[in-house]
Amino acid sequence: AALAHPASRLTGGSRDALVQRPAGGGGRRLTLTFPEAVRFLFPRQAGASKWSLGPTEALLDALGHPERHFPSIHIGGTNGKGSVAVLCEAALRAAGWRVGLYTSPHLVDVRERMLVDGRPIPPEAFAAWTDRLRPVIERSGASFFEATTAIALADLAARGVDIAVVEVGLGGRLDSTNVLDPLVSAVTHVSLEHTEYLGPTLVHIAREKAGIAKRGRPFVLGEAD
């Protein structure tokens, strides 16, 4: 069956009013350049000592929950999740959709993580979102990944995507990307990894990865075992 146009999935208002943009309209003057934003965020890669969705939710709340203004596909797994995300993005673009893609890690530039129709977030926008969120990042103790996830979701909403394909960072249940209410979730593969975070056995790890499944929504598995 054909996929219904994603505008029918929007909640909380139209895309024209979905998120307060970080610059213009009489807002405060920006104090961060793109290099300064990167230098502010990168030392936060270790993250907070407590692993939870709390910091990401606090950041998104400060932005008016941009993640609620576009439908999404959420993809996790030990191996293959990035490749599947890119393939999904390519298929949707070939069908004529305006598609956002959020993946990690990046190779050269952090902006590679946040694409709309293959184009990365502009450096000025990345700096503007970082500047807007800086007080909340500091107050919540948000990590680099938690902050960039919020920035990515805000950027995808602000650039008016029809749909977003989002790759899980680590695990699933408590990963920052698990703030989404996706059309469909998928787990490509499960094997032993990051046992210090996800647990010592495949059962523990599978349980964490299955945490991206949502009640009443399709959940796709890449393995039968």
C-alpha positions, -999 to 999 in steps of 0.1 A, spaced: 0 0 0 12 35 -7 25 55 23 2 83 32 16 118 29 34 126 62 16 159 67 -12 137 80 10 125 108 19 160 121 9 168 157 9 199 177 4 223 148 15 229 113 51 228 101 50 266 97 47 269 135 66 239 145 97 252 162 111 286 172 141 292 150 172 302 167 180 335 149 161 365 135 127 378 145 141 401 172 158 372 191 190 377 211 222 381 192 242 349 187 274 346 206 288 314 191 305 308 158 305 273 143 340 265 155 331 278 190 300 256 190 321 226 181 346 234 208 318 237 233 302 204 225 330 181 218 345 179 253 310 167 264 315 133 246 319 114 278 283 123 288 267 123 322 272 96 347 235 86 346 222 72 314 187 83 307 164 102 283 161 131 307 187 154 292 175 149 257 139 155 267 149 187 285 166 200 254 136 191 232 112 207 256 132 239 254 128 238 216 90 231 216 94 194 208 104 196 171 105 158 170 67 157 171 64 176 138 75 149 113 71 112 109 102 90 113 118 56 108 139 45 137 167 20 131 189 2 156 212 -29 157 247 -39 165 258 -39 128 242 -26 96 220 1 111 238 29 94 237 11 60 200 4 64 193 40 73 211 53 42 193 28 20 159 39 35 168 75 30 178 69 -6 146 49 -14 124 77 1 142 104 -18 139 84 -51 101 83 -44 101 121 -43 100 128 -6 120 155 13 140 133 36 160 140 68 188 116 79 205 115 113 234 91 117 265 88 137 294 90 139 307 115 114 340 112 95 352 147 91 326 173 100 299 170 127 274 184 102 276 151 83 253 136 109 223 159 100 213 158 63 182 169 45 180 156 9 218 150 12 227 185 23 242 190 58 230 215 83 245 249 76 273 259 100 255 290 110 224 270 119 244 245 139 260 273 159 226 290 164 210 259 178 240 253 200 239 288 213 201 286 220 205 253 239 237 261 257 221 270 291 200 239 290 230 217 280 250 230 309 221 228 334 211 192 324 246 179 319 238 168 284 264 149 265 277 156 230 254 130 216 224 142 235 230 177 224 236 169 188 205 147 187 184 176 199 201 199 173 195 174 146 158 170 153 153 208 155 171 212 122 151 185 104 119 201 116 131 236 107 140 225 72 106 210 67 113 173 61 85 151 50 100 122 69 132 114 88 153 83 90 171 82 124 198 58 134 202 47 171 235 57 186 240 30 213 216 3 225 181 16 220 159 18 252 178 47 267 195 60 236 189 97 230 170 90 197 144 70 216 124 102 221 108 95 187 73 81 181 82 65 147 60 50 120 82 19 122 112 7 141 138 -18 130 167 -38 146 191 -51 120 214 -74 141 222 -82 177 256 -93 190 278 -87 220 288 -51 223 292 -24 249 285 -48 276 294 -22 303 263 -3 292 239 -29 276 245 -59 298 267 -90 297 246 -114 275 228 -113 242 195 -115 260 204 -83 279 216 -65 248 185 -77 227 162 -63 254 179 -29 252 178 -28 215 141 -39 214 134 -8 236 129 12 204 97 -8 196 65 11 201 31 -3 209 9 -6 179 36 2 154 55 -22 131 88 -36 144 111 -51 118 139 -76 127 168 -83 105 174 -117 120 150 -146 128 171 -161 156 
